[in-house]
Amino acid sequence: MKNFILGSTLLITLIFSSSFLYANWTLLGTNVRGDSYYIDLNKITEIDGYTYFFVLLDYIRPTKHGYSSVETYRKGNCKMFQYKYLSFSFYEKAMGVGRADFDNTPTNWVHPSPNSGNETILRRVCDRRIIKNQKMTS
């Protein structure tokens, strides 16, 4: 059991810590503080009517905990226009690089605030999902 936990932890660490190397981050915008948010358009997936996607927030200054970026894995409900966080990976360096701390505690569903970065992100994800589905039915 101990080896399983150690192996699982190592695998998760390798997957998330190498996210910058394998991600195709697309800049979506900058918030009022100057932090930049990105989405990996190549890793948007749909399962059972829900859309799953990765977002990277690159802080202009490190947080009080010393993090320079955070990658989140989210589950979106485009019909209800809401999302929930499934996991967080907090990085000591920009663009998801360096040592990471993980939090895999899912949150409740959230409707993004109007004109917010999260609204922009969810709209982009849902628009891409609709375009992809239209191409598949054509």
C-alpha positions in Angstrom: 0.0 0.0 0.0 2.8 2.3 0.9 4.5 1.7 -2.5 1.1 2.4 -4.3 0.7 5.8 -2.5 4.4 6.7 -3.2 4.0 5.6 -6.9 0.7 7.5 -7.3 2.2 10.7 -5.8 5.3 10.5 -8.0 3.1 10.0 -11.1 0.9 13.0 -10.3 3.9 15.1 -9.6 5.5 14.2 -12.9 2.3 14.9 -14.8 1.7 18.3 -13.3 5.2 19.5 -12.9 5.9 18.9 -16.6 2.7 20.6 -17.6 4.6 23.6 -19.1 6.5 21.3 -21.3 3.5 19.5 -22.7 0.9 22.3 -22.6 0.0 24.6 -25.4 -1.0 27.6 -23.4 -3.0 30.3 -25.2 -3.1 33.8 -23.5 -6.7 34.9 -23.0 -6.2 38.1 -21.1 -4.9 39.9 -18.1 -6.9 40.9 -15.0 -6.9 44.3 -13.3 -3.9 43.3 -11.1 -1.9 42.5 -14.2 -2.0 38.7 -13.7 -2.2 36.8 -17.0 -4.5 33.8 -17.6 -4.0 31.1 -20.2 -5.9 28.1 -21.4 -4.7 24.9 -23.0 -7.0 24.6 -26.0 -5.7 21.2 -27.0 -6.7 19.6 -23.7 -10.4 20.5 -23.7 -12.3 17.3 -23.4 -16.0 16.5 -23.1 -17.3 13.6 -21.1 -21.0 12.9 -20.3 -22.0 16.4 -21.3 -19.4 18.2 -19.1 -16.3 19.9 -20.5 -13.0 19.5 -18.8 -10.1 22.0 -19.2 -6.9 23.4 -17.8 -6.3 27.0 -16.9 -3.0 28.7 -15.9 -2.9 31.9 -13.9 0.5 33.6 -14.0 0.8 36.1 -11.2 2.6 39.4 -11.8 4.1 39.1 -8.3 4.4 36.0 -6.2 1.7 35.4 -3.6 2.3 35.6 0.1 2.9 31.9 0.0 5.6 32.3 -2.6 3.6 31.0 -5.6 4.2 32.6 -9.0 1.6 30.6 -10.9 -1.3 28.2 -10.4 -2.7 25.6 -12.8 -6.3 24.6 -12.3 -8.2 21.7 -13.7 -11.9 22.5 -14.1 -15.2 20.9 -15.0 -17.5 23.1 -17.0 -21.3 22.9 -17.5 -21.9 24.9 -20.7 -25.7 24.5 -20.6 -25.8 26.1 -17.1 -22.8 28.3 -17.8 -21.0 27.3 -14.6 -17.8 25.6 -13.6 -16.1 23.9 -10.6 -12.5 23.5 -9.7 -11.3 19.9 -9.6 -7.7 20.5 -8.7 -5.1 23.2 -8.1 -1.3 23.0 -8.7 0.6 25.9 -7.2 4.0 26.6 -8.7 7.0 28.5 -7.3 7.9 29.8 -10.8 6.0 31.4 -13.6 4.1 29.4 -16.3 3.7 26.3 -14.2 7.4 25.7 -13.7 9.3 24.5 -10.6 8.2 22.8 -7.4 4.5 22.4 -7.0 2.0 22.0 -4.2 -1.2 20.3 -5.0 -4.8 20.5 -3.7 -7.2 18.0 -5.2 -10.3 19.2 -3.3 -13.2 19.8 -5.7 -15.2 23.0 -5.2 -18.9 23.7 -5.6 -20.3 24.9 -8.9 -19.7 28.6 -9.6 -21.3 31.0 -12.1 -18.5 33.3 -13.3 -18.9 37.0 -12.5 -19.8 39.2 -15.5 -16.9 40.7 -17.4 -14.4 38.6 -15.4 -11.5 36.5 -16.5 -13.4 33.4 -15.5 -16.3 34.4 -17.7 -13.9 34.9 -20.6 -12.4 31.5 -20.0 -15.7 29.6 -19.7 -17.1 31.4 -22.8 -14.0 30.4 -24.8 -14.2 26.8 -23.6 -18.0 26.5 -24.4 -17.7 28.3 -27.7 -14.9 25.9 -28.8 -17.0 22.9 -27.6 -20.0 24.1 -29.8 -17.8 24.6 -32.8 -16.2 21.2 -32.4 -19.6 19.5 -32.1 -20.9 21.4 -35.1 -18.0 20.1 -37.2 -18.6 16.5 -36.0 -22.3 16.6 -37.1 -21.5 18.3 -40.5 
